[in-house]
Amino acid sequence: MNALRSSWWLHLLLLAIALVFPVVFSSPFMVNFGVLALFYAFIGQSWNIAGGFAGQLSFGHVAFFGVGAYASTMVQMRLGWNPWLGLPVSALAGAAAGWLIAVLSFRAGLKGSYFALITLAFAEVFRIISNSVEITGGGLGMLIPMKQSMANFQFGDRRIFYFIILALTAASVLLALWLKASRFGARLAAIRENEDSARALGIDIFVEKTKIMMISGAIAGVGGCFFAQYFLYIDPTIAFGVDKSVEMLLVSMIGGAGTVYGPLIGAVLLAAISEVTRAWFTIQGLSLVLYGALLVVIIAFLPNGLIDLFKRRGQRPGRS
Amino acid sequence: MDPTILAAAAINGLLMGGIYTLVASGLTLIYGVLHIINFAHGSMLMLAMFGVYFLLTKLSIDPYLALFVMVPAMYGLGYLLYRHMIGRLSLGRDENILLITLGLSILIENLALLFFKGDSRTVSLPYSDKMIELGPLLLGVPKVISFVAAMVLCAMLGLFINRTDTGKAIRAVAKERMGARLVGIDVDRIFAVSFGIGLATLGAAACLLMPIFYVSPSSGHVFVIVAFTVVVLGGMGSFLGAVIGGLIVGLTESFGGLFLGESLGQIGISLIFILILLFKPSGLFGDKR
């Protein structure tokens, strides 16, 4: 682990590969694959810093994603703001949603499975509201009109999207690296391992957990803004459906929750499995069958995720 | 508003609530005994509903007769699933079990999508459109049958838990694992039996639901939130709570649809769920844990 963290050359190598990827593989299929993999890594990292680093398992993380997607699209469509402003707006909206859910749930003392279930219910409430009121476009959703220009966050060359999501993902990795090394991250780890002991150490667990939910919510919110601009469409099921919550969790759990690179590994795998099964088998559902099976196997045999496979070689004596 | 419409909504809500009770009683039993939150409960129900659907379409077995097939089949599935999978993996943190059952639900749901495709299916039976007149109200015969059967099955489950030796053993394990083991109860078998019974209630619920509802691979989603709401509202592990909770949730759904409309009306169940967790997590009849 330490070797992996302190090895700056590995970061450079990963970044170099990521930068060269769209130049070498410039077909729309491959660029789209790259965008999706990075997008999953980004929203997976959002889940990871709350669920993995701080142990606040959420089944409804899509709530933040959807709030960000709707907030940025609504200021663009209803108020006529420039879509680039959607990025900070979605971050604020995601953080606000994170604050709301965190304050309510943590004040009530919910943790573990109960917290997971209540986040699911919040996402469902948001979905129903966005489906029922006028201003969100109701069940029809919102279609962002096509107008390609740099100022309008729409690009003829899809690779620009790739570089944007790459920058966002790189920032999220830096954040995760900082969390690993900082005192804040250490306090979160203490909370994850044992809340009572953490409290006994003088950690204000309510404040720390609320902070991390806001940060995580902001990241997922930005993911929602990117998603809306990339596909130019959102509706209640896309923005608040259970599927995306599950994908965020899977990406992180399968790669390795609580690790910096886990979501990247999980995301590349998820994108690869879903694109390959779609392209070669054209069967609905197959990719998630594989992913569901993978989740069960991983929790049973590799509880720290696929990243363990990489770590173990360097660190021969078994895990403590 | 016209009192007839209100009465009709109330009765329809109660009729549906009876089936929710049955679904939730399995979930609450599994939680009460094993302390497992079975997230796959909804998708297991969906699986059972497909079972009922195919028994009818391929073998022309009436859904209500299918009870005698589905209940033992689901019991067996639950028993084996616990013995060979969940039991082995359930030693870790409770979040891990939640994740295992989540993985299981993803697996089941998408296998169903793979084999049965995404469209919803309904069945039509000779008695599908029959109505009972109750004063000014018209009640669908299948709904009434399903409700009565659900209540009878819940009562039978209650009697089983309270009166039989196995039931006593289940209660003993739920109360005090170690003590139960010390007096010679095979705790692992009781775990598997409880999980089996939990799924058997789904087998029964599927038979009662199929004549009045549709099934599609995503049907599980609909019932997951409903079942958890009933259980949390009634109090995790409480049977009486499941009955009352089921009826309240049924009424909420029905009145929500009536007053708030098709779309916004669904919000009631999720709101109850959130409010109960926030303000009274032990539910109406739960133990203070």
Interface residues (C-beta under 8 A of the other chain):
Chain A: G55 L57 F59 L104 S105 A108 G109 L110 G112 S113 Y114 A116 L117 I118 L120 A121 F122 E124 V125 I128 I129 N131 S132 G138 G139 V242 V246 L249 L250 M253 I283 Q284 G285 L286 L288 V289 Y291 G292 A293 L294 L295 V296 I299 A300 P303
Chain B: I37 F39 M85 R88 L89 G92 R93 D94 E95 N96 L98 L99 I100 L102 G103 L104 S105 I106 L107 I108 E109 N110 L111 A112 L113 L114 K117 G118 P217 H221 I225 F228 V232 G261 S263 L264 Q266 I267 S270 L271 F273 I274 L277 L278 F279 P281
